[in-house]
């Protein structure tokens, strides 16, 4: 089955790509807006705004997953895109820091509801096993390309316009995304295995807590968030204040991390069917722990060079891709098919719970105690997460190759899968 021959998936994928790039431009512009309003305290402002984002994701995503099968999903996705477009359009008009916090809360509440809904739609549209696997990969590639190209596009755009114009492009992207979703035919949701909303919201999280390999993924989420917070929160102040760079330089440095992610994403398909998911993801954890230690060393000894920073940022991007890319297939192989939306929503919330821990560290501690101490704390968290993942995810449960893992799970009954999960 040709994946992009499925018209509805093609339109939904286009909507996802456009919305992703809009979100990427918003991230770059938000950092520059924070610097414009708060100067040296931009890290704290950005960290607080992103913490609000994480709170919304942690709280709202499971509830959204719980009610997905009760709502008209196409109308909900369109409405959420329209809300995001309107909020982003208002961001360049803010004059006070607290305005940012309110608008980011609204924006991320909509995004937190959008993502699990979108993820739950895909298996209902792409019913062929191999095509669905490719759909998961295509979604990851789209996210990878966004992390690389959004900062590059922002850097190019900033050569001829001010950063507030980036918000206009983002708003237009969300509206186009809404139109593409509106053009699709999204079927009604399958009934969940749980009848009560709270059971559905908590079902995926219970699965994570009782499945060894998924407990390992929870620890790996902390590794990703610890290293990623250095890049997302501290790049603006680091480039502007430590390196003396411009707005464009901030975007290019973020693009360095995206380049690392892209390189890993291009390399993984060559090995992903021959190496176990556990091996790939633990390698990513080691890379990220090493990247954070390198960042600490860089700033602690005063070697704040453009080349050194770009290399470390790229290494962090590589490590994040090694962990994030196989996660969706591991999740899909660990639960019954009608519980996939709940599992994805749980991972969405739990991964952002990790960011909820690390964003305030990067923002508040970075502003008040300096980047050396802040990055040291984040490096310790990354190392702790990597060690915990090794202990929580049994070595004998490599999961086979990622390809084998996904194929086996697709044909397993719910009862058989439960037996395998308990054995793991």
C-alpha atoms as a printed R data frame, in Angstrom:
    type eleno elety resid chain resno       x       y      z
1   ATOM     1    CA   UNK     A     1   0.000   0.000  0.000
2   ATOM     2    CA   UNK     A     2   1.403   3.391 -1.007
3   ATOM     3    CA   UNK     A     3   1.183   5.646  2.023
4   ATOM     4    CA   UNK     A     4   0.772   8.964  0.225
5   ATOM     5    CA   UNK     A     5  -1.802   7.464 -2.118
6   ATOM     6    CA   UNK     A     6  -4.199   7.719  0.830
7   ATOM     7    CA   UNK     A     7  -5.737  11.137  0.209
8   ATOM     8    CA   UNK     A     8  -6.864  11.792  3.765
9   ATOM     9    CA   UNK     A     9  -3.472  10.891  5.190
10  ATOM    10    CA   UNK     A    10  -1.767  13.054  2.583
11  ATOM    11    CA   UNK     A    11  -3.826  16.072  3.642
12  ATOM    12    CA   UNK     A    12  -3.358  15.375  7.344
13  ATOM    13    CA   UNK     A    13   0.380  14.960  6.880
14  ATOM    14    CA   UNK     A    14   0.481  18.279  5.054
15  ATOM    15    CA   UNK     A    15  -1.433  19.868  7.932
16  ATOM    16    CA   UNK     A    16   1.042  18.421 10.412
17  ATOM    17    CA   UNK     A    17   4.076  19.653  8.481
18  ATOM    18    CA   UNK     A    18   2.721  23.183  8.120
19  ATOM    19    CA   UNK     A    19   1.715  23.365 11.786
20  ATOM    20    CA   UNK     A    20   5.117  22.012 12.842
21  ATOM    21    CA   UNK     A    21   6.948  24.681 10.919
22  ATOM    22    CA   UNK     A    22   4.636  27.288 12.385
23  ATOM    23    CA   UNK     A    23   5.449  26.027 15.860
24  ATOM    24    CA   UNK     A    24   9.169  26.047 15.079
25  ATOM    25    CA   UNK     A    25   9.071  29.653 13.928
26  ATOM    26    CA   UNK     A    26   7.104  30.532 17.065
27  ATOM    27    CA   UNK     A    27   9.814  28.991 19.252
28  ATOM    28    CA   UNK     A    28  12.534  31.087 17.609
29  ATOM    29    CA   UNK     A    29  10.440  34.256 17.667
30  ATOM    30    CA   UNK     A    30   9.367  33.709 21.267
31  ATOM    31    CA   UNK     A    31  12.973  33.532 22.420
32  ATOM    32    CA   UNK     A    32  13.780  36.773 20.633
33  ATOM    33    CA   UNK     A    33  10.630  38.419 22.007
34  ATOM    34    CA   UNK     A    34  11.674  37.404 25.523
35  ATOM    35    CA   UNK     A    35  15.117  38.932 24.958
36  ATOM    36    CA   UNK     A    36  13.532  42.103 23.592
37  ATOM    37    CA   UNK     A    37  11.344  42.491 26.690
38  ATOM    38    CA   UNK     A    38  13.676  41.180 29.402
39  ATOM    39    CA   UNK     A    39  17.255  41.368 28.086
40  ATOM    40    CA   UNK     A    40  19.611  39.346 30.320
41  ATOM    41    CA   UNK     A    41  16.601  37.808 32.071
42  ATOM    42    CA   UNK     A    42  15.262  36.381 28.828
43  ATOM    43    CA   UNK     A    43  16.199  32.862 29.905
44  ATOM    44    CA   UNK     A    44  13.931  33.122 32.931
45  ATOM    45    CA   UNK     A    45  11.062  34.520 30.846
46  ATOM    46    CA   UNK     A    46  11.452  31.837 28.189
47  ATOM    47    CA   UNK     A    47  11.859  29.122 30.809
48  ATOM    48    CA   UNK     A    48   8.677  30.236 32.563
49  ATOM    49    CA   UNK     A    49   6.731  30.388 29.296
50  ATOM    50    CA   UNK     A    50   7.902  26.893 28.368
51  ATOM    51    CA   UNK     A    51   7.085  25.650 31.863
52  ATOM    52    CA   UNK     A    52   3.524  26.867 31.344
53  ATOM    53    CA   UNK     A    53   3.550  24.941 28.081
54  ATOM    54    CA   UNK     A    54   4.605  21.769 29.882
55  ATOM    55    CA   UNK     A    55   1.938  22.162 32.571
56  ATOM    56    CA   UNK     A    56  -0.704  22.376 29.861
57  ATOM    57    CA   UNK     A    57   0.683  19.322 28.083
58  ATOM    58    CA   UNK     A    58   0.910  17.218 31.233
59  ATOM    59    CA   UNK     A    59  -2.594  18.077 32.430
60  ATOM    60    CA   UNK     A    60  -4.592  18.420 29.212
61  ATOM    61    CA   UNK     A    61  -3.165  15.702 26.932
62  ATOM    62    CA   UNK     A    62  -4.478  12.725 28.986
63  ATOM    63    CA   UNK     A    63  -7.892  14.385 29.312
64  ATOM    64    CA   UNK     A    64  -7.977  15.011 25.577
65  ATOM    65    CA   UNK     A    65  -7.180  11.355 24.938
66  ATOM    66    CA   UNK     A    66  -9.941  10.363 27.343
67  ATOM    67    CA   UNK     A    67 -12.595  12.276 25.424
68  ATOM    68    CA   UNK     A    68 -11.329  11.713 21.863
69  ATOM    69    CA   UNK     A    69 -13.937   9.051 21.131
70  ATOM    70    CA   UNK     A    70 -16.768  11.333 22.299
71  ATOM    71    CA   UNK     A    71 -16.047  14.331 20.076
72  ATOM    72    CA   UNK     A    72 -16.134  14.967 16.297
73  ATOM    73    CA   UNK     A    73 -12.397  14.762 15.716
74  ATOM    74    CA   UNK     A    74 -12.190  16.702 12.453
75  ATOM    75    CA   UNK     A    75 -14.108  19.659 13.888
76  ATOM    76    CA   UNK     A    76 -11.976  19.555 17.039
77  ATOM    77    CA   UNK     A    77  -8.689  19.600 15.090
78  ATOM    78    CA   UNK     A    78  -9.884  22.516 12.955
79  ATOM    79    CA   UNK     A    79 -11.014  24.482 16.005
80  ATOM    80    CA   UNK     A    80  -7.702  23.931 17.782
81  ATOM    81    CA   UNK     A    81  -5.747  25.114 14.726
82  ATOM    82    CA   UNK     A    82  -7.875  28.264 14.515
83  ATOM    83    CA   UNK     A    83  -7.308  28.984 18.210
84  ATOM    84    CA   UNK     A    84  -3.558  28.573 17.818
85  ATOM    85    CA   UNK     A    85  -3.505  30.837 14.782
86  ATOM    86    CA   UNK     A    86  -5.399  33.580 16.627
87  ATOM    87    CA   UNK     A    87  -3.189  33.395 19.719
88  ATOM    88    CA   UNK     A    88   0.053  33.528 17.746
89  ATOM    89    CA   UNK     A    89  -1.299  36.522 15.835
90  ATOM    90    CA   UNK     A    90  -1.648  38.352 19.163
91  ATOM    91    CA   UNK     A    91   1.885  37.599 20.419
92  ATOM    92    CA   UNK     A    92   3.686  40.433 18.556
93  ATOM    93    CA   UNK     A    93   1.280  42.902 20.181
94  ATOM    94    CA   UNK     A    94   2.377  42.155 23.759
95  ATOM    95    CA   UNK     A    95   4.135  44.847 25.778
96  ATOM    96    CA   UNK     A    96   4.480  43.089 29.132
97  ATOM    97    CA   UNK     A    97   6.027  39.789 30.124
98  ATOM    98    CA   UNK     A    98   2.821  38.561 31.775
99  ATOM    99    CA   UNK     A    99   1.042  38.939 28.429
100 ATOM   100    CA   UNK     A   100   3.356  36.260 27.068
101 ATOM   101    CA   UNK     A   101   2.449  33.888 29.870
102 ATOM   102    CA   UNK     A   102  -1.312  34.193 29.295
103 ATOM   103    CA   UNK     A   103  -1.081  33.758 25.527
104 ATOM   104    CA   UNK     A   104   1.344  30.851 25.788
105 ATOM   105    CA   UNK     A   105  -1.051  29.162 28.205
106 ATOM   106    CA   UNK     A   106  -3.880  29.410 25.662
107 ATOM   107    CA   UNK     A   107  -1.662  28.375 22.754
108 ATOM   108    CA   UNK     A   108  -0.268  25.315 24.474
109 ATOM   109    CA   UNK     A   109  -3.626  24.232 25.858
110 ATOM   110    CA   UNK     A   110  -4.797  23.990 22.259
111 ATOM   111    CA   UNK     A   111  -1.611  22.190 21.190
112 ATOM   112    CA   UNK     A   112  -1.898  19.736 24.086
113 ATOM   113    CA   UNK     A   113  -5.360  18.738 22.881
114 ATOM   114    CA   UNK     A   114  -4.351  18.702 19.199
115 ATOM   115    CA   UNK     A   115  -1.426  16.275 19.352
116 ATOM   116    CA   UNK     A   116  -3.069  13.194 20.955
117 ATOM   117    CA   UNK     A   117  -6.143  13.724 18.793
118 ATOM   118    CA   UNK     A   118  -4.014  13.839 15.639
119 ATOM   119    CA   UNK     A   119  -2.040  10.750 16.700
120 ATOM   120    CA   UNK     A   120  -5.236   8.819 17.347
121 ATOM   121    CA   UNK     A   121  -6.592   9.645 13.889
122 ATOM   122    CA   UNK     A   122  -3.696   8.185 11.885
123 ATOM   123    CA   UNK     A   123  -4.247   4.443 12.606
124 ATOM   124    CA   UNK     A   124  -7.915   4.853 11.668
125 ATOM   125    CA   UNK     A   125  -6.992   6.301  8.269
126 ATOM   126    CA   UNK     A   126  -3.909   4.207  7.502
127 ATOM   127    CA   UNK     A   127  -5.106   0.671  8.222
128 ATOM   128    CA   UNK     A   128  -2.350  -1.283  6.460
129 ATOM   129    CA   UNK     A   129   0.344  -2.458  8.880
130 ATOM   130    CA   UNK     A   130   3.422  -1.553  6.846
131 ATOM   131    CA   UNK     A   131   1.901   1.736  5.719
132 ATOM   132    CA   UNK     A   132   1.136   2.692  9.313
133 ATOM   133    CA   UNK     A   133   4.725   1.962 10.270
134 ATOM   134    CA   UNK     A   134   5.851   4.241  7.446
135 ATOM   135    CA   UNK     A   135   3.361   6.872  8.641
136 ATOM   136    CA   UNK     A   136   5.015   6.869 12.065
137 ATOM   137    CA   UNK     A   137   8.406   7.274 10.391
138 ATOM   138    CA   UNK     A   138   7.122  10.061  8.134
139 ATOM   139    CA   UNK     A   139   5.790  11.908 11.172
140 ATOM   140    CA   UNK     A   140   9.188  11.677 12.852
141 ATOM   141    CA   UNK     A   141  10.958  12.838  9.693
142 ATOM   142    CA   UNK     A   142   8.610  15.828  9.553
143 ATOM   143    CA   UNK     A   143   9.470  16.712 13.153
144 ATOM   144    CA   UNK     A   144  13.152  16.273 12.362
145 ATOM   145    CA   UNK     A   145  13.008  18.497  9.315
146 ATOM   146    CA   UNK     A   146  11.151  21.134 11.297
147 ATOM   147    CA   UNK     A   147  13.855  21.239 13.963
148 ATOM   148    CA   UNK     A   148  16.448  21.808 11.239
149 ATOM   149    CA   UNK     A   149  14.654  24.029  8.756
150 ATOM   150    CA   UNK     A   150  12.585  26.263 11.052
151 ATOM   151    CA   UNK     A   151  15.641  27.963 12.564
152 ATOM   152    CA   UNK     A   152  17.208  28.237  9.102
153 ATOM   153    CA   UNK     A   153  14.064  29.800  7.655
154 ATOM   154    CA   UNK     A   154  13.926  32.124 10.669
155 ATOM   155    CA   UNK     A   155  17.554  33.142 10.153
156 ATOM   156    CA   UNK     A   156  16.939  33.910  6.491
157 ATOM   157    CA   UNK     A   157  13.730  35.799  7.268
158 ATOM   158    CA   UNK     A   158  15.428  37.854  9.991
159 ATOM   159    CA   UNK     A   159  17.840  39.292  7.435
160 ATOM   160    CA   UNK     A   160  14.985  41.325  5.950
161 ATOM   161    CA   UNK     A   161  12.380  41.635  8.723
162 ATOM   162    CA   UNK     A   162  12.007  41.959 12.471
163 ATOM   163    CA   UNK     A   163  11.269  38.896 14.573
164 ATOM   164    CA   UNK     A   164   7.654  39.898 15.243
165 ATOM   165    CA   UNK     A   165   6.852  39.234 11.576
166 ATOM   166    CA   UNK     A   166   7.654  35.565 12.185
167 ATOM   167    CA   UNK     A   167   4.499  35.320 14.264
168 ATOM   168    CA   UNK     A   168   2.446  36.373 11.224
169 ATOM   169    CA   UNK     A   169   3.848  33.500  9.200
170 ATOM   170    CA   UNK     A   170   3.126  31.086 12.035
171 ATOM   171    CA   UNK     A   171  -0.495  32.233 12.277
172 ATOM   172    CA   UNK     A   172  -0.993  31.760  8.546
173 ATOM   173    CA   UNK     A   173   0.463  28.265  8.854
174 ATOM   174    CA   UNK     A   174  -2.077  27.234 11.465
175 ATOM   175    CA   UNK     A   175  -4.943  28.499  9.318
176 ATOM   176    CA   UNK     A   176  -3.677  26.547  6.298
177 ATOM   177    CA   UNK     A   177  -3.339  23.491  8.532
178 ATOM   178    CA   UNK     A   178  -6.976  23.917  9.592
179 ATOM   179    CA   UNK     A   179  -8.098  24.072  5.951
180 ATOM   180    CA   UNK     A   180  -6.228  20.869  5.135
181 ATOM   181    CA   UNK     A   181  -7.794  19.064  8.097
182 ATOM   182    CA   UNK     A   182 -11.204  20.345  6.981
183 ATOM   183    CA   UNK     A   183 -10.663  18.697  3.586
184 ATOM   184    CA   UNK     A   184 -10.211  15.226  5.091
185 ATOM   185    CA   UNK     A   185 -12.673  12.482  5.974
186 ATOM   186    CA   UNK     A   186 -11.892  11.393  9.510
187 ATOM   187    CA   UNK     A   187 -13.842   8.356 10.743
188 ATOM   188    CA   UNK     A   188 -15.457   8.088 14.151
189 ATOM   189    CA   UNK     A   189 -13.130   6.943 16.917
190 ATOM   190    CA   UNK     A   190 -13.077   3.313 18.002
191 ATOM   191    CA   UNK     A   191 -14.549   2.717 21.459
192 ATOM   192    CA   UNK     A   192 -11.857   2.599 24.123
193 ATOM   193    CA   UNK     A   193 -11.302  -0.388 26.400
194 ATOM   194    CA   UNK     A   194 -12.229   1.956 29.276
195 ATOM   195    CA   UNK     A   195 -15.687   3.382 29.786
196 ATOM   196    CA   UNK     A   196 -14.932   6.109 32.315
197 ATOM   197    CA   UNK     A   197 -13.019   9.231 31.293
198 ATOM   198    CA   UNK     A   198 -10.618   9.018 34.214
199 ATOM   199    CA   UNK     A   199  -9.879   5.353 33.494
200 ATOM   200    CA   UNK     A   200  -9.051   6.266 29.916
201 ATOM   201    CA   UNK     A   201  -6.879   9.193 31.002
202 ATOM   202    CA   UNK     A   202  -5.006   7.066 33.533
203 ATOM   203    CA   UNK     A   203  -4.926   3.828 31.528
204 ATOM   204    CA   UNK     A   204  -1.881   4.731 29.462
205 ATOM   205    CA   UNK     A   205   0.035   6.006 32.476
206 ATOM   206    CA   UNK     A   206  -0.694   2.779 34.382
207 ATOM   207    CA   UNK     A   207   0.694   0.848 31.427
208 ATOM   208    CA   UNK     A   208   3.916   2.849 31.629
209 ATOM   209    CA   UNK     A   209   4.238   2.258 35.366
210 ATOM   210    CA   UNK     A   210   3.721  -1.507 35.079
211 ATOM   211    CA   UNK     A   211   5.775  -2.262 31.944
212 ATOM   212    CA   UNK     A   212   9.567  -2.418 32.457
213 ATOM   213    CA   UNK     A   213  10.550  -1.224 28.976
214 ATOM   214    CA   UNK     A   214   8.132   1.710 29.233
215 ATOM   215    CA   UNK     A   215   9.511   2.638 32.645
216 ATOM   216    CA   UNK     A   216  12.851   2.805 30.882
217 ATOM   217    CA   UNK     A   217  11.379   5.197 28.324
218 ATOM   218    CA   UNK     A   218  10.141   7.393 31.180
219 ATOM   219    CA   UNK     A   219  13.738   7.701 32.380
220 ATOM   220    CA   UNK     A   220  14.947   8.395 28.853
221 ATOM   221    CA   UNK     A   221  12.443  11.259 28.662
222 ATOM   222    CA   UNK     A   222  14.408  12.952 31.454
223 ATOM   223    CA   UNK     A   223  17.645  12.548 29.499
224 ATOM   224    CA   UNK     A   224  16.120  14.173 26.416
225 ATOM   225    CA   UNK     A   225  14.606  17.030 28.417
226 ATOM   226    CA   UNK     A   226  17.804  17.744 30.363
227 ATOM   227    CA   UNK     A   227  19.951  18.083 27.267
228 ATOM   228    CA   UNK     A   228  17.231  19.713 25.188
229 ATOM   229    CA   UNK     A   229  16.600  22.440 27.763
230 ATOM   230    CA   UNK     A   230  20.152  23.683 27.354
231 ATOM   231    CA   UNK     A   231  19.481  24.228 23.665
232 ATOM   232    CA   UNK     A   232  15.891  25.484 23.807
233 ATOM   233    CA   UNK     A   233  16.077  27.781 26.847
234 ATOM   234    CA   UNK     A   234  19.672  28.957 27.069
235 ATOM   235    CA   UNK     A   235  20.710  29.402 23.428
236 ATOM   236    CA   UNK     A   236  19.305  32.948 23.224
237 ATOM   237    CA   UNK     A   237  21.251  34.357 26.176
238 ATOM   238    CA   UNK     A   238  24.313  32.254 25.448
239 ATOM   239    CA   UNK     A   239  24.611  33.415 21.846
240 ATOM   240    CA   UNK     A   240  23.647  37.035 22.502
241 ATOM   241    CA   UNK     A   241  25.539  37.595 25.772
242 ATOM   242    CA   UNK     A   242  28.413  35.083 25.802
243 ATOM   243    CA   UNK     A   243  29.210  34.952 22.085
244 ATOM   244    CA   UNK     A   244  28.007  38.458 21.212
245 ATOM   245    CA   UNK     A   245  25.857  37.162 18.385
246 ATOM   246    CA   UNK     A   246  22.802  38.568 16.591
247 ATOM   247    CA   UNK     A   247  19.204  37.401 16.214
248 ATOM   248    CA   UNK     A   248  20.210  35.515 13.080
249 ATOM   249    CA   UNK     A   249  23.042  33.828 14.973
250 ATOM   250    CA   UNK     A   250  20.566  32.514 17.536
251 ATOM   251    CA   UNK     A   251  18.555  30.894 14.759
252 ATOM   252    CA   UNK     A   252  21.646  29.399 13.118
253 ATOM   253    CA   UNK     A   253  22.835  27.891 16.410
254 ATOM   254    CA   UNK     A   254  19.433  26.271 16.919
255 ATOM   255    CA   UNK     A   255  19.760  24.953 13.376
256 ATOM   256    CA   UNK     A   256  23.033  23.263 14.376
257 ATOM   257    CA   UNK     A   257  21.102  21.088 16.813
258 ATOM   258    CA   UNK     A   258  18.530  20.386 14.120
259 ATOM   259    CA   UNK     A   259  21.332  19.333 11.760
260 ATOM   260    CA   UNK     A   260  22.444  16.705 14.259
261 ATOM   261    CA   UNK     A   261  18.887  15.433 14.526
262 ATOM   262    CA   UNK     A   262  18.592  15.222 10.746
263 ATOM   263    CA   UNK     A   263  21.870  13.318 10.370
264 ATOM   264    CA   UNK     A   264  20.732  10.737 12.907
265 ATOM   265    CA   UNK     A   265  17.304  10.449 11.279
266 ATOM   266    CA   UNK     A   266  18.917   9.785  7.877
267 ATOM   267    CA   UNK     A   267  21.253   7.165  9.331
268 ATOM   268    CA   UNK     A   268  18.733   5.269 11.462
269 ATOM   269    CA   UNK     A   269  16.754   3.618  8.609
270 ATOM   270    CA   UNK     A   270  19.954   1.808  7.598
271 ATOM   271    CA   UNK     A   271  20.337   0.124 10.985
272 ATOM   272    CA   UNK     A   272  16.933   0.269 12.654
273 ATOM   273    CA   UNK     A   273  15.938  -3.225 11.446
274 ATOM   274    CA   UNK     A   274  19.195  -4.816 12.619
275 ATOM   275    CA   UNK     A   275  19.709  -3.258 16.069
276 ATOM   276    CA   UNK     A   276  17.348  -3.529 19.019
277 ATOM   277    CA   UNK     A   277  15.344  -0.513 20.101
278 ATOM   278    CA   UNK     A   278  16.942  -0.663 23.543
279 ATOM   279    CA   UNK     A   279  20.450  -0.507 22.089
280 ATOM   280    CA   UNK     A   280  19.631   2.493 19.879
281 ATOM   281    CA   UNK     A   281  17.913   4.403 22.651
282 ATOM   282    CA   UNK     A   282  20.569   3.689 25.286
283 ATOM   283    CA   UNK     A   283  23.206   4.846 22.819
284 ATOM   284    CA   UNK     A   284  21.240   8.072 22.474
285 ATOM   285    CA   UNK     A   285  21.205   8.457 26.255
286 ATOM   286    CA   UNK     A   286  24.983   8.112 26.349
287 ATOM   287    CA   UNK     A   287  25.378  10.666 23.570
288 ATOM   288    CA   UNK     A   288  23.164  13.176 25.380
289 ATOM   289    CA   UNK     A   289  24.907  12.678 28.714
290 ATOM   290    CA   UNK     A   290  28.234  13.229 26.956
291 ATOM   291    CA   UNK     A   291  26.880  16.296 25.157
292 ATOM   292    CA   UNK     A   292  25.771  17.959 28.378
293 ATOM   293    CA   UNK     A   293  29.129  17.268 30.017
294 ATOM   294    CA   UNK     A   294  30.858  18.778 26.984
295 ATOM   295    CA   UNK     A   295  28.658  21.877 27.262
296 ATOM   296    CA   UNK     A   296  29.599  22.272 30.935
297 ATOM   297    CA   UNK     A   297  33.276  21.885 30.099
298 ATOM   298    CA   UNK     A   298  32.993  24.405 27.274
299 ATOM   299    CA   UNK     A   299  31.643  27.188 29.443
300 ATOM   300    CA   UNK     A   300  33.476  26.277 32.666
301 ATOM   301    CA   UNK     A   301  36.927  26.609 31.106
302 ATOM   302    CA   UNK     A   302  36.013  29.664 29.046
303 ATOM   303    CA   UNK     A   303  36.206  28.003 25.611
304 ATOM   304    CA   UNK     A   304  33.035  29.653 24.356
305 ATOM   305    CA   UNK     A   305  33.712  29.384 20.637
306 ATOM   306    CA   UNK     A   306  31.235  29.326 17.783
307 ATOM   307    CA   UNK     A   307  32.622  26.077 16.360
308 ATOM   308    CA   UNK     A   308  32.751  24.248 19.673
309 ATOM   309    CA   UNK     A   309  29.224  25.283 20.555
310 ATOM   310    CA   UNK     A   310  27.831  24.282 17.153
311 ATOM   311    CA   UNK     A   311  29.439  20.835 17.424
312 ATOM   312    CA   UNK     A   312  28.017  20.234 20.900
313 ATOM   313    CA   UNK     A   313  24.581  21.447 19.843
314 ATOM   314    CA   UNK     A   314  24.708  19.028 16.875
315 ATOM   315    CA   UNK     A   315  25.722  16.154 19.172
316 ATOM   316    CA   UNK     A   316  22.741  16.903 21.401
317 ATOM   317    CA   UNK     A   317  20.513  16.848 18.317
318 ATOM   318    CA   UNK     A   318  21.877  13.420 17.358
319 ATOM   319    CA   UNK     A   319  21.256  12.011 20.819
320 ATOM   320    CA   UNK     A   320  17.690  13.299 20.922
321 ATOM   321    CA   UNK     A   321  16.899  11.656 17.570
322 ATOM   322    CA   UNK     A   322  18.316   8.302 18.708
323 ATOM   323    CA   UNK     A   323  15.894   8.254 21.624
324 ATOM   324    CA   UNK     A   324  12.820   9.882 20.127
325 ATOM   325    CA   UNK     A   325  12.718   8.097 16.752
326 ATOM   326    CA   UNK     A   326  12.144   4.497 17.990
327 ATOM   327    CA   UNK     A   327   9.803   5.507 20.818
328 ATOM   328    CA   UNK     A   328   6.567   5.441 18.809
329 ATOM   329    CA   UNK     A   329   7.125   1.899 17.556
330 ATOM   330    CA   UNK     A   330   8.044   0.639 21.016
331 ATOM   331    CA   UNK     A   331   4.827   2.133 22.380
332 ATOM   332    CA   UNK     A   332   2.752   0.646 19.587
333 ATOM   333    CA   UNK     A   333   4.228  -2.789 20.236
334 ATOM   334    CA   UNK     A   334   3.520  -2.647 23.964
335 ATOM   335    CA   UNK     A   335  -0.259  -2.141 23.992
336 ATOM   336    CA   UNK     A   336  -3.413  -3.433 22.329
337 ATOM   337    CA   UNK     A   337  -4.323  -1.588 19.140
338 ATOM   338    CA   UNK     A   338  -7.388   0.135 20.601
339 ATOM   339    CA   UNK     A   339  -5.224   1.400 23.469
340 ATOM   340    CA   UNK     A   340  -2.708   3.096 21.154
341 ATOM   341    CA   UNK     A   341  -4.216   6.597 21.598
342 ATOM   342    CA   UNK     A   342  -4.006   6.274 25.379
343 ATOM   343    CA   UNK     A   343  -0.391   5.079 25.225
344 ATOM   344    CA   UNK     A   344   0.641   7.931 22.933
345 ATOM   345    CA   UNK     A   345  -1.179  10.447 25.121
346 ATOM   346    CA   UNK     A   346   0.543   9.038 28.202
347 ATOM   347    CA   UNK     A   347   3.961   9.336 26.548
348 ATOM   348    CA   UNK     A   348   3.065  12.836 25.428
349 ATOM   349    CA   UNK     A   349   2.279  13.844 29.018
350 ATOM   350    CA   UNK     A   350   5.102  11.943 30.695
351 ATOM   351    CA   UNK     A   351   7.735  13.247 28.286
352 ATOM   352    CA   UNK     A   352   6.551  16.785 28.876
353 ATOM   353    CA   UNK     A   353   6.536  16.164 32.616
354 ATOM   354    CA   UNK     A   354  10.287  15.699 32.265
355 ATOM   355    CA   UNK     A   355  10.527  19.033 30.434
356 ATOM   356    CA   UNK     A   356   8.445  20.554 33.226
357 ATOM   357    CA   UNK     A   357  11.292  19.647 35.568
358 ATOM   358    CA   UNK     A   358  14.150  20.823 33.362
359 ATOM   359    CA   UNK     A   359  12.733  24.029 31.857
360 ATOM   360    CA   UNK     A   360  12.606  25.872 35.216
361 ATOM   361    CA   UNK     A   361  16.124  24.658 35.992
362 ATOM   362    CA   UNK     A   362  17.428  26.050 32.711
363 ATOM   363    CA   UNK     A   363  15.444  29.288 32.971
364 ATOM   364    CA   UNK     A   364  15.419  30.278 36.636
365 ATOM   365    CA   UNK     A   365  18.747  28.792 37.676
366 ATOM   366    CA   UNK     A   366  20.391  29.992 34.472
367 ATOM   367    CA   UNK     A   367  19.338  33.585 35.178
368 ATOM   368    CA   UNK     A   368  20.175  33.623 38.882
369 ATOM   369    CA   UNK     A   369  23.184  31.317 39.176
370 ATOM   370    CA   UNK     A   370  24.851  31.410 35.761
371 ATOM   371    CA   UNK     A   371  25.124  28.892 32.953
372 ATOM   372    CA   UNK     A   372  27.996  26.851 34.412
373 ATOM   373    CA   UNK     A   373  26.046  25.770 37.495
374 ATOM   374    CA   UNK     A   374  22.838  25.405 35.483
375 ATOM   375    CA   UNK     A   375  24.330  23.175 32.833
376 ATOM   376    CA   UNK     A   376  26.088  21.143 35.534
377 ATOM   377    CA   UNK     A   377  22.709  20.485 37.182
378 ATOM   378    CA   UNK     A   378  21.188  19.493 33.837
379 ATOM   379    CA   UNK     A   379  24.159  17.214 33.094
380 ATOM   380    CA   UNK     A   380  23.606  15.463 36.435
381 ATOM   381    CA   UNK     A   381  19.911  14.991 35.610
382 ATOM   382    CA   UNK     A   382  20.809  13.594 32.162
383 ATOM   383    CA   UNK     A   383  23.289  11.129 33.675
384 ATOM   384    CA   UNK     A   384  20.775  10.081 36.338
385 ATOM   385    CA   UNK     A   385  18.135   9.473 33.692
386 ATOM   386    CA   UNK     A   386  20.523   7.391 31.591
387 ATOM   387    CA   UNK     A   387  21.508   5.224 34.558
388 ATOM   388    CA   UNK     A   388  17.872   4.796 35.602
389 ATOM   389    CA   UNK     A   389  16.922   3.728 32.073
390 ATOM   390    CA   UNK     A   390  19.632   1.059 32.074
391 ATOM   391    CA   UNK     A   391  18.336  -0.307 35.362
392 ATOM   392    CA   UNK     A   392  14.608  -0.079 34.589
393 ATOM   393    CA   UNK     A   393  14.679  -1.539 31.062
394 ATOM   394    CA   UNK     A   394  15.941  -5.136 31.413
395 ATOM   395    CA   UNK     A   395  18.875  -6.001 29.206
396 ATOM   396    CA   UNK     A   396  17.210  -9.203 27.975
397 ATOM   397    CA   UNK     A   397  14.225  -7.165 26.756
398 ATOM   398    CA   UNK     A   398  15.922  -5.614 23.772
399 ATOM   399    CA   UNK     A   399  12.554  -5.741 22.026
400 ATOM   400    CA   UNK     A   400  14.139  -7.286 18.946
401 ATOM   401    CA   UNK     A   401  14.783  -4.845 16.160
402 ATOM   402    CA   UNK     A   402  12.357  -1.977 15.954
403 ATOM   403    CA   UNK     A   403  10.938  -3.463 12.762
404 ATOM   404    CA   UNK     A   404  10.396  -6.894 14.354
405 ATOM   405    CA   UNK     A   405   8.913  -5.274 17.460
406 ATOM   406    CA   UNK     A   406   6.242  -3.427 15.503
407 ATOM   407    CA   UNK     A   407   5.359  -6.359 13.213
408 ATOM   408    CA   UNK     A   408   5.029  -8.856 16.065
409 ATOM   409    CA   UNK     A   409   2.808  -6.588 18.134
410 ATOM   410    CA   UNK     A   410   0.437  -5.876 15.255
411 ATOM   411    CA   UNK     A   411  -0.585  -9.529 15.030
412 ATOM   412    CA   UNK     A   412  -0.701 -10.260 18.759
413 ATOM   413    CA   UNK     A   413  -3.987 -10.498 20.567
414 ATOM   414    CA   UNK     A   414  -4.618  -8.253 23.556
415 ATOM   415    CA   UNK     A   415  -4.306 -11.261 25.887
416 ATOM   416    CA   UNK     A   416  -0.996 -12.370 24.348
417 ATOM   417    CA   UNK     A   417   0.378  -8.850 24.506
418 ATOM   418    CA   UNK     A   418  -0.526  -8.591 28.182
419 ATOM   419    CA   UNK     A   419   1.325 -11.847 28.830
420 ATOM   420    CA   UNK     A   420   4.409 -10.570 27.007
421 ATOM   421    CA   UNK     A   421   4.298  -7.263 28.871
422 ATOM   422    CA   UNK     A   422   4.181  -9.007 32.242
423 ATOM   423    CA   UNK     A   423   7.028 -11.286 31.224
424 ATOM   424    CA   UNK     A   424   9.102  -8.249 30.281
